[in-house]
């Protein structure tokens, strides 16, 4: 997975916005991101033995799919894309295994507050920790299909960035965890 600092130049969020400054795996680890490349099974028959192993290892018991395309989301497509790109965090970690298409996960580096852009493509399994501010967008291909993994029934509760959100227990825990590194 390629990662770099976002250039912050206004414009279409689906463009690369590559500042030319790469971010290595050490920095991604410091902010709490976990990335694993898991080759897509061929032929894709719905069996994912490596994903099964990861689920057992990390305690993921629920799987679901998200198909972010104009065809897949219909009339709510533009609204959904806009909502994904608003800076937010969740109380549970966000796990995505990309099987088709591509897009960008942007995460806030602490304490610099810079955006780190992670390019996700088929085979990328990304774990975004609870309590980290992030956002997501498709790239210019306008398509991604990903498996979502959960430890319990998903809440899908977004906490937009705010003074109140900074006091949420999962945010406080996240900041403690990354301060140790």
Buried (B, 14 or more C-beta within 10 A) or exposed (E): BEBBBBBEEEEEBBEBBBBEEEBEEEBBEEBBBBBBEBEEBEEEEEEBEBBEEBBEEEEBEEBEEEBBBEEBBEEEBEEBBEEBBEBBBBBBBBBBBBBBBBBBBBBBBBEEEBBBBBBBBBBBBBBBBBBBBBBBBBBEEBBBBBBBBBBEEBEEEBBEBEEEBBEBEBBEEBBEBBEEE
